[in-house]
Amino acid sequence: MSLGTAVFLGILQGFAELFPFSSLGLLVILPHVVSITVPTSGAKYLPFVVALHLGTALALLWYFRREWQRIVVGWVKWLRGKRTTEGRLAWLLIWGTIPAGIVGLVLKHPISQLFSKPLLAAIFLVLNGGLMLWGDRWQHLARTKVHAAASLTIGQTLKIGLFQVLALIPGMSRSGSTISAGVSVGLSFEDAAHFSFLLATPIILAASLVEIPKLHGGLHGLAIPALVGGIFAAVTAWLSTRFLLRYFQVHNLFRLAIISMGLGALSLVLLH
């Protein structure tokens, strides 16, 4: 893989991971519709893709560094018997990460096989847009309003975590799924996006611990491209986070849902 390709895929990852267009889906589809050469079999491509995701996670960690510091300190205080809002938020993030963590470990091999199925990814990209359209509807149907993520119940957090499982499927967006679930339990779009971005960090870091070592020593010839792509993914993700947190102060998911459905439909046409 050329460094130019790695830069392009890194920028795409940093953009589409947070904008709800499924970076995983686009990374699976693009090699089949444009002239770029990547090892699209799951065993070779997965470590590279995870490296790009790691760049995104590090950008999120840096963007929310002060909040993460308070969360970690609050969690430690909680373990020592002093309950704080930040400590409770830490436990909620742990609960929200568990579903995707378990499913990712148990179904790792079947999921990696989806990396060679761009047509399926395009179909799920359309379905992803449909899910976000329902997300807009769910906000109006929410029985109660939750004024902050730390006020979520464990049940509500597990629901959001279950929706994060969908992001393991190429074409289904992590942010789109979890924001939709967040507003369905009463969060505002802004707070749902904020919680979604916090929730993305632990699961991506955990996946990185499993997959990144496979790039050691230049395995598959992707170590250097993965590093370069990860850097560009981080920069793009930081900019995307800054934009989207402002965007969701005044907008919902509708426009982004239509774009996702359009990208999926276009991909289906190009793949045929």
N, C-alpha and C positions, 0 to 999 in steps of 0.2 A: 504494500500500500504506500502511495506517495504521501509526502507531508502535506501537499496541497489538498489531497482528499481528506486527510486527517483533520486539517483546519476546517474544511467545509462541514464535515460531519460533527465536529465539536461545536461549531456555531449553531448548527441545526439542533443538536441535543440541548444546548443551553437555552435555546429559544423555546423549543416545543415541549420540554419537560415541564415548564411552568405555565406557559400558554397551553391551554388544554387541547393540544392536537396530537398527543401521544408521540413523543420522541422515539419510543421503541418501534411503533408502527411505521413511522417515516423512515427510520434507519433500516427497516426490513424491506420496505417498498422501493426506496430510491435506487439501490443498486440494480434493480430490474427494469427501471424506466429511463435512466440516464447512464451515460458512459463513464461509470466509475467501477473500479475493480476492488471488491472486498471479499473476504472468505465468509460467505453467507451461511455455511453450515454452523449449527449451534455451538459445537465444541470449540471452534476456532473464533467465532465472532463474538460469543458471549463475554469472554474476558475483556475484549476491546470495548464493547458497548458498556460494560460495567465501569471501565476506566473513565469513559466519558461521563457517566452518571456520577462517579466520584468527584469529578471536577464541579459538577452542579451542587453536590452535597457540601463540598468545602466552601463554595460561594454562599450557600444558604447559612452555613455555620458562621461565616464571617459577617454576613449581613445582620444576623440576629445574635451576634456574639455577646452583647451585653445581656440580652434576655436569656440566652443559654447559660450564662454565668449565674444569673439569679436562679434559674431553674435547677441547676446542679447544686448550688449552695442550699436552696430550699429543700431539695430531696435529701441531702445529707442531714439537715436539721430535722427533717421528718423522721428519718431513721433513728435519730437521737431522742425522739419523743416530742419535738416542737413542731406543731402543724402550722404550715404557712400556705398562702395561695400558690406560691411558686412550687412548693413541694407537692401540692395536689396536682398541679399541671404536669409535673414530672411523671407522676403515676399515671395520669390519663394518657400521656404520650406513650408510656410503656404498654398500657392496655391496648391502645390503638395500633401499635406495631405488631402485636402478637399474631393476629390472624394472617397477615401477609407473610410474616416470618415462618410460620408453620407450613403454610401452603407452598411457599417458595422452596423449602427444604424437601418436603415430601414429593412434590411434583416437578422437581428441577429438570429431570430428563425430558418428560413430555413437553414442558414449557419450552425448553431449548430447541425442540424439533419444530416449533412454530416459527422459528427464525428463517426457515427456508420456505415459508408459505406466504408470499406477498399478497396473493389474492385474498386470503383470509384476513390479513391485516387491513386491507382496504375495506373489506366488509365491516370489520369491527370499528374502523374509523368513522363510518357512517352511523353505526349504532352508538358510538361515543357521542356524536352530536345529538342523537335522539335522547340519550340519557341526560344531557345537559338541558335540553328543552324541558324535560320532566323536572329537572332541578329547579327551574324557574317556577314551575307549577307547584312543586312541593313547598316552596317558601310560603305561598299563600295558604297552604293546607296545614302548616305546622300549628299544633294546638297551643303551644306556649313559645314565648320568645326567650332565648338564652342571651344574656347581655355580655357574656365573656366566655372564652373557651374554658377557663378554669371552673366555670359553673356547670359544665356538662356532667351528666351522671356517667357511671361506668357503662351502663347499657347503651346510652347514646354514643359514647366513645367507641364501643365495640362495633356499633353499626357503621360508623365512619371507617373503622379499621377493616371491616368486611368489604366495604366498597373499595378500599385500597387494594384488596386482592385482585380486583378486576384489572389493575394496572400491570399485572404479570402477563396479560394477554397483549401481544402486539396489536396496536390499534385502539386500545382503551387507555385513556389518559388518567394518570394518577391524580393530577390536580383537578381535572374535570370531575372525576368520580367522587373524590373526597369533598370537594366544594359542594357538589350536589347533595351529598349525604349531610354535610354540615348545615346547609340551609334547611334541609328537610326536618332537622331536629330543633330548629329555631334560631340558629345563628344568622347574623347579617352576612351579606356576601363578603364584606371586608373581613369580618372576623373568621368566616369559614375559610377564606383564602389564607389568612394568617396562620390558622391552625393547620391547614393543609401543608403549608410550606415547612412548618415546624415538624410535622409528622413525617415528611418525606426524608428528613435527614437521618434518623436512626436506621431505617430499613435499607437505605442506599449504602450507608457506612458498613452495615452488617454484611450485605452482599459483596462489598468490596473486599472485606477480609477473606472471603471464600475464593473469589475469582482473580483478584489482582496478582496474588503470588504465581499464578499460572503464566504470567507475562515475564517472570524473572528470567534473565539470561537471554532475552530476545525470542522466547518461545513463540512460534508461528510468525516470527518476524514483525511483530506488532508492538513491541515494547516502546520504541521511540515514537512511532505514530500515536500510540495511546497517550503518552505523556504530552505531546504537542496538542492533540485533540482535547485532552482533559483541561489544559490551560485555557484554551479558547472557549470551551464549554463553561468554565468557571466565570470568565469575564462576561459572557453573554447572559448567563444565569443571573448574575448580580444585577445587570441592567434590567432584565426581564422582571425580577422581583420588585425592584424599585418602581417600575412602571405599573405593574399589575396591582400592587397594593393601593395605588392612587386610583387606578381604573375602577376597582370594585367599590370605591367610596360612592360612586354615582351611577355605576352600570351593573347589569346582571349578566347572566351567561348567554343570553339569546344570540347576540351577534357572533360570539365565539362558537356557539353550537352550529350555526349556519355555515361558518367557515370550515369547521371540522367535517360536516356532512359533504360540503363541496369538495374538500380535499380527497375524501374517500371516494366520491363519485368520479372525480377526475382520475384518480389512481386506477379505478376499475376500468375506465376507458383506455388508459395508456397501457395497462397490463394486457389488455386484449388486442 
